[in-house]
Amino acid sequence: MKHSIHLAVASLALVQLAARPLPAGVAFAPRGDINADVKSAIEKVNQAFEEFKSTNDEKLKAKSDDAVVNAKLEKIDSAIDGFQTTIDELNARIAAGAGGGEQLRDPEYTGEFNAYFKTGVETSRLNEVRAAATKTDGEGGYLAPIEWDRTVTTALKQVSPIRQHASVIAISGAGFSKVVSDGNTGSGWVGETAARPATTTPGLSKLDFPLGELYANPAASQGLIDDAEVDIEAWLADEVRGEFAKQEGIAFLSGNGTNKPHGILTYVTGAANAARHPLGAIEVTVSGDATKITADGMLDLIYSLPEEFEANAKLFMNRRVAGSIRKLKDSQGQYLWQPSLAVGQPASFSGEPIVHLPAMPTVGAGNIAALYGDMAETYQVIDRIGVRVLRDPYTNKPFVHFYTTKRVGGGVKNPQSMKALQIAAAA
């Protein structure tokens, strides 16, 4: 009875928290009410996890597979996921709003673009900027003002996990290349007046990061566009961020590099791009069970990472895998998974922060179920400066469509700073 009461309280709290609207807009500084929401969610997720541990321990002691107990565990587990999701989302909003600073603006261009957005009126200034862009003009549309571009980028940072943790650079050209050294630089000890013989010279290789194009095509009524109280920058960013973030999430993980980024999973040993990087592939640790994730497998993964990358290392997995490791214990019977304990802090496994990546594979024979390492050192996201918007009032009357495009690339810059957990193959 005690467990049912706690479960009901946790479920009610989850519904109440999920029903509370998140702050309006997409480009804002952290506010006290957001921090209060995070603290409230942290309290609730910790209460729910205590209930989860108690119920799971009772099940283990009874050595039974009671359907009622299993259903209770699933409900508590779902509540924990809900609270942790809220915490992660609010923490991402706080992080995206941090730094603040005054945005660069070109009032003249912004004013003319706003007029184009609302009425479709083109000006010579808009055409001059379009002509100066490196992208061909045949597709039409105009570059959005710089503050619009930043608003979209901020929105993406809030909802795109890899973008939050990888290295991100903005370029103005058509592509990006990086020179990679094999580290084979010779050296030696000599006396003060001794000769200095020649040493080995490091080999250099060029690594290309091609760009692909993301697009979205949101629609609005002319009445909404004409409404002076509508923040059209925020509206556009909010409309495109979900679609952009979803497509980025898939491409950053498994993209084949054709009109899209090279995904990090394609660089894992045995995958399509395993031989693409001069420094080799992302090495795998194979778990000992083809049907489930194990504590030993997870710990082997963590300790396979070189020490120089430990400081910023995190675990990356989807929520179903996170739910599987929630039941794992160490040799002393202590749970290895722990919920968030403070604002800005994610859930952890054996003290290592966990980041949820929705597009990651689930537990299955031969699947890469988790990554562990320094994502900023491992993966490079390339943003081509400039969001392009084409106003289309004809295709779907009475709505006006805004065909919005953004060029993005990505690929692994250092495979040595990331390791992968591969579920064992089926016998």
C-alpha positions in Angstrom: 0.0 0.0 0.0 2.9 2.3 0.9 4.4 1.9 -2.6 1.1 2.6 -4.3 0.7 5.9 -2.4 4.2 7.0 -3.3 3.7 6.0 -6.9 0.4 8.0 -7.1 2.1 11.1 -5.7 5.0 10.7 -8.1 2.7 10.2 -11.1 0.5 13.2 -10.1 3.6 15.4 -9.7 4.8 14.4 -13.1 1.5 15.3 -14.7 1.5 18.7 -13.0 5.1 19.4 -14.1 4.4 18.3 -17.6 1.3 20.5 -17.8 3.2 23.7 -16.7 4.1 25.7 -19.9 7.7 26.3 -20.5 8.9 30.0 -20.8 7.8 31.6 -24.0 10.4 32.5 -26.7 13.6 30.9 -27.6 16.4 33.4 -26.9 16.3 34.4 -23.3 18.6 34.7 -20.3 18.2 32.2 -17.4 15.4 33.2 -15.0 14.7 32.4 -11.4 11.5 30.5 -12.2 13.4 28.1 -14.5 15.9 27.3 -11.8 12.9 26.7 -9.4 11.4 24.3 -11.9 14.6 22.4 -12.1 14.9 22.2 -8.4 11.4 21.0 -8.1 11.9 18.3 -10.7 15.2 17.2 -9.0 13.3 16.7 -5.7 10.6 14.6 -7.4 13.0 12.5 -9.4 15.0 11.6 -6.3 11.8 10.7 -4.4 10.7 8.5 -7.3 14.1 6.8 -7.5 14.0 5.9 -3.8 10.6 4.3 -4.5 12.1 2.5 -7.5 15.0 1.1 -5.5 12.7 0.0 -2.7 10.3 -1.8 -5.0 13.1 -3.4 -7.1 14.9 -4.6 -4.0 11.8 -6.3 -2.7 11.4 -8.0 -6.1 15.0 -9.2 -6.0 14.6 -10.5 -2.4 11.4 -12.4 -3.3 13.1 -13.8 -6.4 9.8 -13.7 -8.3 8.5 -12.2 -11.5 5.2 -10.9 -10.2 3.2 -9.1 -12.9 1.9 -6.5 -10.4 5.3 -5.6 -9.1 6.7 -5.4 -12.7 3.9 -3.1 -13.7 4.6 -0.9 -10.7 8.3 -0.8 -11.5 7.5 0.2 -15.1 5.3 3.1 -13.9 7.9 4.4 -11.5 10.5 4.1 -14.2 8.4 6.0 -16.6 7.9 8.8 -14.0 11.6 9.0 -13.4 12.2 9.3 -17.1 9.6 12.1 -17.2 11.2 14.0 -14.4 14.7 13.6 -15.8 13.5 14.7 -19.3 12.1 17.9 -17.8 15.4 18.5 -15.9 17.5 17.9 -19.0 15.3 20.2 -21.1 15.3 23.0 -18.6 19.1 22.7 -18.0 19.5 22.9 -21.8 17.4 26.1 -21.9 19.5 27.6 -19.1 22.8 26.7 -20.9 21.5 28.0 -24.2 20.6 31.3 -22.6 23.8 31.7 -20.7 26.4 34.1 -21.9 23.9 36.6 -23.0 25.6 39.6 -24.5 24.2 42.1 -26.9 23.3 40.7 -30.3 24.8 42.3 -33.4 22.1 43.9 -35.6 21.8 45.6 -38.9 18.7 47.7 -38.3 18.3 48.7 -42.0 18.6 45.2 -43.3 16.4 43.8 -40.5 13.7 46.3 -41.2 13.6 45.5 -44.9 13.7 41.8 -44.2 10.7 42.2 -41.8 8.8 44.0 -44.5 9.6 41.2 -47.0 8.5 38.6 -44.4 5.2 40.3 -43.9 4.4 41.7 -47.3 6.7 40.1 -49.8 8.1 43.5 -50.9 11.7 43.1 -52.2 14.3 45.8 -52.0 17.6 46.6 -53.6 19.4 46.0 -50.3 18.0 42.5 -49.9 19.0 41.7 -53.5 22.5 43.1 -52.9 22.9 40.8 -49.8 21.6 37.8 -51.8 23.9 38.5 -54.7 26.9 38.6 -52.3 26.1 35.2 -50.8 28.2 32.3 -52.0 25.2 30.1 -52.5 23.5 30.3 -55.9 20.6 32.7 -56.3 18.5 30.3 -58.4 16.6 28.9 -55.4 15.4 32.3 -54.4 14.9 33.6 -50.9 17.0 35.9 -48.8 19.5 35.5 -45.9 17.8 36.2 -42.6 19.2 39.0 -40.4 22.0 38.0 -38.1 19.8 38.1 -35.0 17.4 35.7 -36.7 20.2 33.3 -37.5 21.4 33.4 -33.9 17.8 32.9 -32.6 17.5 29.7 -34.8 21.0 28.5 -33.6 20.0 29.1 -29.9 16.8 27.2 -30.4 18.7 24.3 -32.0 21.2 24.2 -29.1 18.3 23.8 -26.6 17.0 20.6 -28.3 19.9 19.0 -30.1 22.0 17.0 -27.6 25.0 16.5 -29.8 25.1 20.2 -30.7 25.1 21.0 -27.0 28.2 18.8 -26.3 30.2 18.7 -29.6 32.5 21.4 -31.0 30.6 23.9 -33.2 32.2 26.4 -35.5 30.6 28.8 -38.0 32.1 29.3 -41.5 31.3 31.6 -44.4 32.7 29.4 -47.2 31.4 26.3 -49.0 33.2 23.7 -46.8 35.7 23.0 -44.1 38.9 21.0 -43.9 41.1 20.0 -41.0 44.7 18.9 -41.1 45.4 15.9 -38.9 48.9 15.0 -37.6 49.8 11.4 -36.8 51.7 12.6 -33.8 54.9 11.0 -35.0 57.2 13.9 -33.9 60.7 12.7 -32.9 62.7 14.2 -30.0 65.6 13.3 -27.7 68.0 14.3 -24.9 71.3 15.9 -25.7 74.2 17.5 -24.0 74.8 21.3 -24.1 77.3 21.2 -26.9 76.3 17.9 -28.5 75.1 17.6 -32.0 71.4 17.7 -32.8 70.7 14.9 -35.3 67.5 15.1 -37.4 64.3 13.7 -35.9 61.3 12.1 -37.5 58.7 14.4 -39.0 55.0 13.9 -38.3 52.7 12.9 -41.2 49.9 15.2 -42.1 46.5 14.3 -43.5 43.6 16.4 -44.7 40.1 15.6 -43.4 37.1 17.2 -45.2 33.8 18.1 -43.5 31.3 18.5 -46.4 28.1 20.5 -45.9 24.5 19.3 -46.3 21.3 21.4 -46.4 18.5 21.2 -43.8 15.1 22.6 -44.7 11.7 23.3 -43.2 8.6 24.8 -44.7 6.4 26.3 -41.9 3.2 28.0 -42.8 1.3 30.9 -41.2 -1.9 32.8 -41.9 -1.5 36.4 -43.2 -3.4 37.5 -40.1 -0.7 36.0 -37.8 2.1 37.6 -39.8 0.3 41.0 -39.7 -0.1 40.8 -35.9 2.4 43.4 -34.5 2.6 41.5 -31.2 3.9 38.3 -32.7 7.7 37.9 -32.3 8.3 36.6 -35.8 12.0 35.8 -35.1 11.0 33.6 -32.2 8.1 32.1 -34.2 10.3 31.1 -37.1 12.9 29.6 -34.8 10.3 27.7 -32.9 8.7 26.3 -36.1 12.0 25.1 -37.6 13.9 24.0 -34.5 12.0 20.7 -34.0 12.4 19.5 -37.5 16.0 20.7 -37.8 17.0 19.2 -34.5 15.4 15.8 -35.3 17.2 15.6 -38.7 20.5 16.8 -37.1 20.2 14.2 -34.4 19.9 11.4 -36.9 22.6 12.7 -39.2 25.1 13.5 -36.5 24.8 9.9 -35.3 24.4 7.8 -38.5 24.6 10.2 -41.5 26.4 8.7 -44.5 28.0 12.0 -45.6 25.9 12.3 -48.8 24.3 15.7 -48.6 24.4 15.4 -44.8 27.1 15.1 -42.0 29.1 11.9 -41.4 27.6 10.4 -38.3 29.7 9.4 -35.3 28.4 5.8 -35.3 29.7 5.3 -38.9 33.3 5.7 -37.5 33.0 2.8 -35.1 35.2 -0.2 -35.7 33.5 -2.3 -38.5 31.2 0.6 -39.7 31.2 2.3 -43.0 33.6 5.1 -42.2 35.9 3.1 -39.9 38.8 3.7 -42.2 38.0 7.3 -43.1 39.9 9.0 -40.3 43.8 9.0 -40.3 43.9 8.2 -36.6 41.7 5.1 -37.0 38.3 4.0 -35.9 36.3 4.5 -32.6 37.2 1.4 -30.7 34.5 -0.8 -29.2 34.1 -2.7 -25.9 32.0 -5.8 -26.4 29.6 -6.6 -23.6 29.3 -10.1 -22.3 25.6 -10.7 -23.0 23.7 -10.6 -26.3 20.3 -9.9 -24.6 21.0 -7.3 -22.0 23.4 -4.6 -20.8 25.6 -5.5 -17.9 27.4 -3.6 -15.1 30.7 -5.1 -16.1 30.2 -4.1 -19.7 29.5 -0.5 -18.8 32.4 -0.3 -16.4 34.7 -1.9 -19.0 33.6 0.8 -21.4 34.3 3.6 -19.0 37.8 2.4 -18.1 38.7 1.8 -21.8 38.9 5.6 -22.3 42.4 7.1 -22.1 43.0 9.2 -19.0 43.6 12.4 -20.9 40.0 12.5 -22.0 38.3 11.7 -18.7 37.8 15.3 -17.5 35.0 16.1 -20.0 33.8 12.5 -20.7 30.1 11.6 -20.7 27.9 8.6 -21.4 25.6 8.9 -24.5 22.6 6.6 -24.9 18.9 6.6 -25.5 16.3 6.6 -22.7 15.5 2.9 -23.0 19.1 2.0 -22.5 19.2 4.4 -19.5 16.2 2.6 -18.1 18.1 -0.7 -18.4 21.2 0.5 -16.5 19.0 2.0 -13.8 18.7 -1.5 -12.2 22.4 -2.3 -12.2 24.4 -2.5 -9.0 28.1 -2.7 -8.0 29.7 -5.5 -6.0 28.5 -3.9 -2.8 24.9 -3.9 -3.8 24.8 -0.2 -4.4 22.9 1.2 -7.4 25.2 2.6 -10.1 22.7 5.0 -11.6 21.9 8.2 -9.8 19.4 10.9 -10.6 20.2 14.6 -10.9 21.2 16.2 -7.6 21.6 19.8 -8.5 20.7 22.4 -11.1 22.8 21.9 -14.3 23.7 18.4 -13.3 22.5 15.4 -15.3 21.8 11.8 -14.1 24.9 9.7 -13.8 26.2 6.1 -13.9 29.1 5.3 -11.6 29.6 9.0 -11.3 29.7 9.6 -15.1 27.2 12.1 -16.5 24.5 10.7 -18.9 23.3 12.4 -22.0 20.2 11.1 -23.8 20.5 10.8 -27.6 17.1 9.7 -29.0 18.5 8.3 -32.2 21.0 5.9 -30.5 20.4 2.2 -31.0 18.6 0.2 -28.3 20.0 -3.0 -26.6 20.2 -5.7 -29.2 22.8 -8.3 -30.4 25.6 -6.4 -32.2 24.1 -2.9 -31.6 26.2 0.1 -30.3 24.1 0.7 -27.2 26.3 3.5 -25.6 29.1 5.9 -26.3 31.5 7.2 -23.7 34.0 10.0 -24.1 34.6 13.7 -24.7 32.1 14.7 -27.4 33.6 18.2 -27.8 37.0 16.6 -28.7 35.4 13.9 -30.8 32.8 15.5 -33.0 32.9 18.7 -35.1 29.7 20.4 -36.1 30.0 22.9 -39.0 27.4 25.7 -39.4 27.4 27.6 -42.6 26.6 31.2 -41.6 23.2 32.3 -42.9 19.7 31.1 -42.6 17.9 31.5 -45.9 14.1 32.2 -46.1 11.9 32.1 -49.2 8.4 33.6 -48.8 5.8 31.6 -50.7 2.2 33.0 -50.6 1.0 31.0 -53.7 1.3 27.2 -53.1 -1.2 26.8 -50.2 -3.5 29.8 -50.1 -4.6 31.4 -47.8 -1.4 30.4 -45.9 2.0 31.8 -46.5 4.9 29.3 -46.4 8.4 30.2 -45.4 10.8 27.8 -47.0 13.8 27.9 -44.6 17.2 26.4 -45.2 20.4 26.1 -43.2 23.6 24.4 -44.3 25.2 22.1 -41.8 28.1 19.6 -41.8 29.7 17.3 -39.3 32.2 14.5 -38.7 34.6 12.9 -36.3 37.7 15.0 -35.6 39.4 12.7 -33.1 38.3 9.1 -32.8 40.6 8.4 -29.9 38.5 10.5 -27.4 35.4 8.3 -27.7 34.7 4.6 -27.1 31.7 2.5 -28.0 29.8 -0.3 -26.1 28.7 -3.0 -28.5 26.2 -5.6 -27.3 27.6 -9.1 -27.9 26.5 -11.0 -31.0 23.9 -13.7 -30.6 25.3 -17.1 -30.1 
